[in-house]
Amino acid sequence: MARRSRELTPDRSARHLFGSEIRRHRELAGMSLERLAEVVRYSRSHLSRIEVAEHMPPPDLAGRLDAAFGTDGHFERLYSLARHEDHPDQYRRRMKLETRARVIREYSGCFVPGLVQTEDYARAIFRSGGRKLTVSRIEELVAARMGRQAMLRADSPPDLSIIIDEAVLRRPIGSGDREHLPTDL
């Protein structure tokens, strides 16, 4: 029995559009997912997850797809949009659940959880994250992270309990000053 392809939703995000474009070009070329995997040297399962937007495409895949399909930078341009999405899908599901939750319990051994980070702490995390982000991009990410906290100020906020490892509170982030740590923990 042949497997049914999952329905694509290119209108949901740039990553979804990227995946649907892979499938569209692959089908136009009469290529199976297995054959495309051989050409671009990625596993079939990884490409499948990218096609349905479950995974973010790796940076070098866009160029390989352009070469495979002769699309003259089409996938490179799509990737440049997809990589800037504020919240990758794996976090969107969590955030959707957060907004509906009545009780949130969390343990964090590495960082202050995003839901209770201060702007300065989030900014320091994004600056030290290993990616070269512009100041404006960092501010967009900080604003998105702070937007998640609105539910904590709602009329009926969830019952929130967070256990944070002491090392998280002592670990310097960014410049090493302590003023960016939450003071009400």
N, C-alpha and C positions, 0 to 999 in steps of 0.2 A: 504494500500500500504506500503510495507516494505521500510524503509529508506536505502539508499545506503551509504555504508561506504566511508568516504573520503579517497582518495589515500594518501598513506604514502610516505615520501621522506627520507628514512634512510641515504642517502648519503649526506644530507645537513648539518647535525651537530650531535653532540653527543646526544643532546636532541631529535632530530628527530629519531635517532637510538633507544634511550630509549623507546620512544612511540611506534615505530614499533615492538620492542621486546615484549612490553606488549601485543599488539594485536596478535602477532605470538603465544606467549605462551598461551594466553587466548583461541585462536581458537584451538590450539592443545589439550587443556584441555576440549574443547567443552563447554566453559563457555560463557555466555552472559555477557555483560558489567554490567547489573543489578546484576547478581550473583557475579561477581568479586567485585563490590561495597560493597555488604554485607560482603564478606569475609575479605576485607582489611579495611573496615569501612571508606570509602570515598564515596562521592556522585557520582552517575553515571555521571552527567554532568562534574564534576571536572576530573574524570578519562578519560572521552571522550576528554576533552581539552588537557590533558597530552598526550594521545595517538596520537593526531595529532599535538603535539608540540606547541600548543598555550600557554600553561602554563608550567612553570618550575615545575618538580616534587618536592614535599616537602621532606625533609631529611628522615623522617621515612617511607615513602612509599616504598623505595627500599627493606628494610628488610621485610616488610609485603608481598611484591610480591615474594621475594625469599622463604618465608615460604609457601605462597599459592601455588606456582608452584614447590617447591622442587628444586630450581635452584642453591643451594649451593653458594650464594654470587654473582651470575651473575648480578643481578640488582644493588647490592651495588657497584660493579666495574663500571658498566655503569654510575651510578649516580656520582661517583667520577670524571668521565670525564665530564659529562654534567654540573656539578655545576661550572666548571672552564671556561666555555665559556665566552669570553670577552664581548660580547654584546648579552644579551637575545633577543629573537625575537621581543618583544614589542618595543625595541629600534632600531633594525635593520630596521624596516619599516620606522621609523622616519629618520634614517640616510640615507636611500635610497632616501627618499623625499628631504632631505637637499641637497644631491648632484645634484638634478635636479632643485632645487628651483632657481628662479630669485630674489625673495624677501622673506626675513625671518624677521618676527616680533615676538618678544617674551617678556613676562613679567616674572620676577622671584622674588618671595617674600621670598624664603628660602636660595637659594644658587646662586652663580655666575653660569650661564648656562655653561654646559660642553663645548660648542662650543667656548667659550672665556676664559676658565680657563687657568691659568698659570700651569706649571708643579708642582710647590710647592703647589699651592692651591689644585690641583687634588690629589696630594700625601697626603695632610692633610685630605682631605675628605675621601679617601680610608682608611687611618689609623684610623680615628674616626668613621667609619661606623658600628661598632658593630660586624663585622666578624673578626675572627682571620686569617689575611692574612700574608703570608711570605713577606719578603722584595722583593724577586724576583717577586712574584705574583703582588704586588703593582706596581712595575716598569713596568710589562707587561700591567697592566690596565692603567697606566699613559700614556704609549706609544700609546696604542690604542686610548685613548681620544685625545691626541695631534695629532694623525693621521687625525682625523676628521677636523682639522683646515686647512689642505692643500687647501681645496676648497676656503678658504678666501684669499689665495695668488695666486689663478689661474688668468689667463689672463682676464677672465670675471667672477669675483666673484659676488655672490648674493648681492643685496642691503640689508644690515643687520641693523636692529634697535632693540635694547634691552632696556627695561625699567627694572631697578633693584631697588627694595625697598632699601631705605637708610640703614635699619637694616642689610641687607645682607653685606653691606660694613663695617659696624661697628662690626658685630658679629665675635668674635674670633673663628677660626677654628684650631684645633690641638693644637700647643704649645702656641697659643695666640699672637705670634708676628705678625706684620702687613706686613712683607716683602713678603708674599706669595700672597697678593692681586694684581689684575691687576692694573697697574699704569696709563693706558691710557684710563680709563673709564670716 
